[in-house]
Amino acid sequence: DLLAEAAALLQVSLDDDEASIRRAYRRQLSRHHPDKLQQQGASAEQVAGAGERIRAIQEAWERLRRYRGFR
């Protein structure tokens, strides 16, 4: 189920409130941001893969946002 996968990616439950889901989304974006990974000494391969991870996080957010009716 795509919704369950999106919730798992953001580490939230489908029943969580909007503020919790938004906070989890922002936390995941921050955690996987290429600039932040580079500062932490991640390899070039990890930094390159971060863009793909960010896209997946954004797609998960959009899926949950549409499902729950967030703005």
N, C-alpha and C positions, 0 to 999 in steps of 0.2 A: 504494500500500500504506500503510495507516494507521500501521503500526509504523515504517516507513521515514520517514514524515512526522514522527512524534513524535520519532524520533531526530534528524532534521535540525533540528527546532525547538529541541531541547536542545543541539544541536551535539555529539552523541556518536555512537558506533557501537553497533549492537545487540550487539556482542561485548564491549563495555567492561564492567569489573567494577562491582559495585553502588556502591562508594564513588565512582567516577568519575562515574557517572550521577547520583547524589545530589548531588554537588558541582556538577555542571553545572546541575541543576535549581535549586539554591539561588542559583547565580550569575545565572541568567536571571531569577529572581524579584527579586533585588536590583536588577539592571540596569533592569528595567522597572517597578519599584514607583512608583505615582503620587506618593508623597511625595518620593521621591528625584528624580524627574523635575522636580517643582515646585521643589525646592531648586536644581537645575541650571539653572533659568530656562527650562524648556520652555514652549511655548505651552499655552493652555487646551485646545486641540484635542488636542494630544499627551497631556496628562494625562488627558483624558476617554477617549482610546483605550487608555490603559494598562490599564484594568480588563479590557477585552476580551482584550488580549495576555496578561495574568496568567491569565485563565480558560483560554486555549489552552495555556499552559505547564503549568498544573495538569492539564489533560486529557491532555497528552502524558506527563506523569509517571505518572499513573494507568494509562495504557495500557501503558507500559513496565514499570511495577511489577507489573502483573498478568501480563504476558507472561513476565517473568523470575522471578516468584515472590518478590519482595521483600516485606518487612513494612512 
